[in-house]
Structures are given as C-alpha cells and as structure tokens.
C-alpha cells in the first residue's frame, strides 16, 4: 500500500506538478525547457507537444489580432452572426460606434441588438435567401427604419472558426451619395423639361 503511494507520487504526481508549474511559466514566456526532463521520455514528448501547441496558439492569436485590426480599420460596418441562432459573433468598432452599441453586444441576438423593440428578423434581412443559396452573395440597398440612413449591404455565408458556416454582413453608409444623387436629379428635371419643349 505505502510503496504504491510512494511510486505514484514520484512517478506521476510530482512530475505532473512540475509540468503544471512549467505550463504556468510558459503562459508568460511561451516556452518549456524540455531538456530539464530529458530523462523522462513520456514527459519530454508531452513537453514537446505542449510547446508546439503554445507556438500554434501564439501564432493564431497574432493572426486573429491582425485580422481584427484590419476589420476595425475598415470604413464599413461589419457583423458576423450565427445563421441559425442570430447570435452576434463579431462586430467591428465602426458598426458598434455607428449604432451606439455596448461593448457586450457579442453573444446577443442581432435583431434585438440592432432594432428598437425587435420582435424578429429585420424586414430587409437577406438570411433566408442566403440559406437557400449559400454560395451566392446577396447585395442590396435599403433604408434603415431605426435611423433613416441608406446602406449598401453585401451578405455572404463564410467559413468561421471550427469550420462552421456563418453570416457575414458588410455595409456601407450611402446616405450622402443618395442625397447628392437625388439633389442632382431634382436640378436636372427642369432642364430636361426645357430641352424636351424646345
């Protein structure tokens, strides 16, 4: 009985405790000294695997950070949602600011976060069309009833983390362009009428 406890302590418990301490250190430095435990093959293999995993995670975090910076730096409104639950998975800073959304909007249902008293999908939501034909992006212009502004929207189904399909919406505020176009058309109408009479 006692001999088994001593063996378990020396062979399993103590080395695992050492690995745990090294993992905590590695969280700060990003490396575990595998040579320190070279005499223990199973733990050297484990240490090597953990080092490889930490390196991949570090590279992924750098890539994810760069990707987030790119999306936040765009002069567009970008939102990623789960197409089946409508949960917001990502929203860029531009959209968050434009719609006056809180920082905790991630995880909320998109139509509840974006509409006043939202009771369901936005009337102009293209998700049903996207789900029928996921390979075909949907482009549309619409007026947001909540703020009265016009947007050019492009919706896609894309592959997200873990290989799942998600809904990506990319919107650009075209209100100023639309107002300028309308003003020009109003000015041209009398001129066209004069040209038609003469």
C-alpha positions as CSV (number, residue, x, y, z in Angstrom):
1,X,0.0,0.0,0.0
2,X,2.6,2.5,1.1
3,X,5.1,1.5,-1.7
4,X,2.4,2.2,-4.3
5,X,1.7,5.6,-2.9
6,X,5.5,6.5,-2.9
7,X,5.9,5.2,-6.5
8,X,2.7,7.1,-7.7
9,X,4.0,10.3,-6.0
10,X,7.5,10.0,-7.5
11,X,6.5,8.8,-11.0
12,X,3.2,10.6,-11.6
13,X,2.1,13.2,-9.1
14,X,5.4,15.1,-8.7
15,X,6.3,15.2,-12.5
16,X,2.7,16.4,-13.3
17,X,3.1,19.1,-10.7
18,X,6.4,20.1,-12.3
19,X,4.7,20.2,-15.7
20,X,1.9,22.3,-14.3
21,X,4.4,24.9,-12.9
22,X,6.2,24.9,-16.2
23,X,2.9,25.5,-18.1
24,X,2.2,28.4,-15.8
25,X,5.6,29.8,-16.6
26,X,5.1,29.1,-20.3
27,X,2.0,31.1,-20.3
28,X,4.2,34.1,-19.7
29,X,7.3,33.1,-21.7
30,X,5.9,30.9,-24.3
31,X,8.4,28.0,-23.8
32,X,9.0,25.0,-21.6
33,X,12.6,23.7,-21.1
34,X,12.2,20.1,-22.4
35,X,15.9,19.3,-21.8
36,X,15.3,19.7,-18.0
37,X,13.2,16.5,-18.2
38,X,15.0,14.7,-21.0
39,X,15.5,11.6,-18.9
40,X,11.7,11.1,-18.7
41,X,10.7,10.2,-22.2
42,X,6.9,10.4,-21.8
43,X,7.1,13.8,-20.3
44,X,9.7,15.0,-22.8
45,X,7.1,14.1,-25.5
46,X,4.4,15.8,-23.6
47,X,6.5,18.9,-23.2
48,X,7.4,19.0,-26.9
49,X,3.7,18.7,-27.8
50,X,2.7,21.5,-25.4
51,X,5.5,23.7,-26.8
52,X,4.2,23.1,-30.3
53,X,0.6,23.8,-29.2
54,X,1.7,27.0,-27.4
55,X,3.5,28.2,-30.5
56,X,0.5,27.5,-32.7
57,X,-1.8,29.3,-30.3
58,X,0.5,32.2,-30.2
59,X,0.6,32.4,-34.0
60,X,-3.2,32.1,-34.1
61,X,-3.6,34.9,-31.6
62,X,-1.3,37.2,-33.6
63,X,-3.2,36.4,-36.8
64,X,-6.6,36.9,-35.1
65,X,-5.4,40.2,-33.6
66,X,-4.2,41.3,-37.1
67,X,-7.4,40.2,-38.7
68,X,-9.5,42.1,-36.0
69,X,-7.4,45.2,-36.5
70,X,-8.0,45.1,-40.3
71,X,-11.7,44.7,-39.8
72,X,-11.8,47.5,-37.2
73,X,-9.8,49.8,-39.5
74,X,-12.2,49.5,-42.5
75,X,-14.6,52.3,-43.3
76,X,-17.5,49.9,-43.3
77,X,-19.9,48.2,-40.9
78,X,-19.1,44.5,-40.4
79,X,-21.0,42.0,-38.5
80,X,-20.7,38.2,-38.3
81,X,-23.7,36.2,-36.9
82,X,-24.7,32.6,-36.5
83,X,-27.2,32.0,-39.2
84,X,-29.3,29.6,-37.1
85,X,-29.4,31.4,-33.7
86,X,-28.8,35.0,-34.9
87,X,-26.1,35.3,-32.2
88,X,-23.6,38.1,-32.9
89,X,-20.1,36.5,-33.1
90,X,-18.2,39.6,-34.2
91,X,-19.0,43.3,-34.8
92,X,-16.3,45.8,-35.8
93,X,-15.7,49.1,-34.0
94,X,-17.2,51.2,-36.8
95,X,-20.6,49.4,-36.6
96,X,-20.5,49.4,-32.8
97,X,-20.0,53.2,-32.8
98,X,-22.4,54.0,-35.6
99,X,-25.3,52.2,-34.0
100,X,-24.3,53.2,-30.4
101,X,-23.9,49.5,-29.3
102,X,-22.4,48.5,-26.0
103,X,-19.2,46.5,-25.8
104,X,-21.1,43.5,-24.6
105,X,-23.1,43.1,-27.8
106,X,-21.2,39.9,-28.7
107,X,-23.4,36.9,-28.0
108,X,-26.7,38.9,-28.3
109,X,-29.3,38.2,-30.9
110,X,-28.6,40.6,-33.9
111,X,-32.1,41.8,-34.4
112,X,-32.6,42.5,-30.7
113,X,-29.4,44.5,-30.6
114,X,-30.0,46.5,-33.8
115,X,-33.7,47.2,-33.7
116,X,-35.8,49.1,-31.2
117,X,-38.3,46.7,-29.7
118,X,-37.1,44.0,-32.2
119,X,-39.5,41.1,-32.5
120,X,-37.8,39.2,-35.3
121,X,-35.5,39.5,-38.3
122,X,-35.2,42.9,-39.8
123,X,-37.7,43.3,-42.7
124,X,-34.8,43.6,-45.2
125,X,-32.8,40.6,-43.8
126,X,-31.3,38.5,-46.5
127,X,-30.6,35.5,-44.4
128,X,-33.4,33.3,-45.7
129,X,-32.1,34.0,-49.3
130,X,-28.5,33.2,-48.2
131,X,-29.6,29.9,-46.5
132,X,-31.3,28.8,-49.8
133,X,-28.2,29.7,-51.9
134,X,-25.2,29.9,-49.6
135,X,-22.6,30.2,-52.4
136,X,-24.2,33.3,-53.8
137,X,-23.6,36.7,-52.1
138,X,-26.7,38.9,-51.8
139,X,-26.3,42.7,-52.5
140,X,-29.0,45.2,-51.7
141,X,-29.5,48.8,-50.9
142,X,-32.0,49.7,-48.1
143,X,-33.1,52.3,-45.7
144,X,-32.8,51.5,-42.0
145,X,-36.1,52.4,-40.4
146,X,-34.4,52.9,-37.0
147,X,-32.0,55.7,-38.1
148,X,-33.3,56.8,-41.5
149,X,-30.0,56.2,-43.3
150,X,-29.4,54.3,-46.5
151,X,-26.9,51.4,-46.8
152,X,-25.4,49.2,-49.5
153,X,-25.2,45.7,-47.9
154,X,-23.4,42.7,-49.1
155,X,-24.1,39.4,-47.3
156,X,-22.1,36.2,-47.6
157,X,-22.0,32.8,-46.0
158,X,-18.4,32.2,-45.0
159,X,-16.5,29.6,-43.0
160,X,-15.7,30.6,-39.5
161,X,-13.6,29.2,-36.7
162,X,-14.1,25.5,-36.3
163,X,-15.3,25.1,-39.9
164,X,-18.9,26.3,-39.3
165,X,-20.8,28.5,-41.7
166,X,-21.6,32.0,-40.6
167,X,-23.4,35.0,-42.0
168,X,-21.1,38.0,-42.8
169,X,-22.7,41.4,-43.4
170,X,-20.6,44.2,-44.9
171,X,-22.5,47.5,-45.1
172,X,-21.5,50.9,-46.3
173,X,-23.5,54.1,-45.5
174,X,-24.5,55.6,-48.8
175,X,-26.9,58.3,-47.4
176,X,-24.7,61.2,-48.6
177,X,-24.3,59.7,-52.1
178,X,-28.0,59.1,-52.4
179,X,-28.9,62.6,-51.2
180,X,-26.4,64.1,-53.7
181,X,-27.9,62.0,-56.5
182,X,-31.4,63.0,-55.6
183,X,-30.5,66.7,-55.5
184,X,-28.8,66.5,-58.9
185,X,-31.9,64.7,-60.3
186,X,-34.2,67.5,-59.0
187,X,-31.9,70.1,-60.6
188,X,-31.9,68.3,-63.9
189,X,-35.6,67.7,-64.2
190,X,-36.4,71.4,-65.1
191,X,-33.6,71.4,-67.6
192,X,-34.8,68.2,-69.2
193,X,-38.3,69.6,-69.4
194,X,-36.9,72.8,-71.2
195,X,-34.9,70.6,-73.6
196,X,-38.0,68.5,-74.4
197,X,-40.1,71.6,-75.1
198,X,-37.6,73.2,-77.4
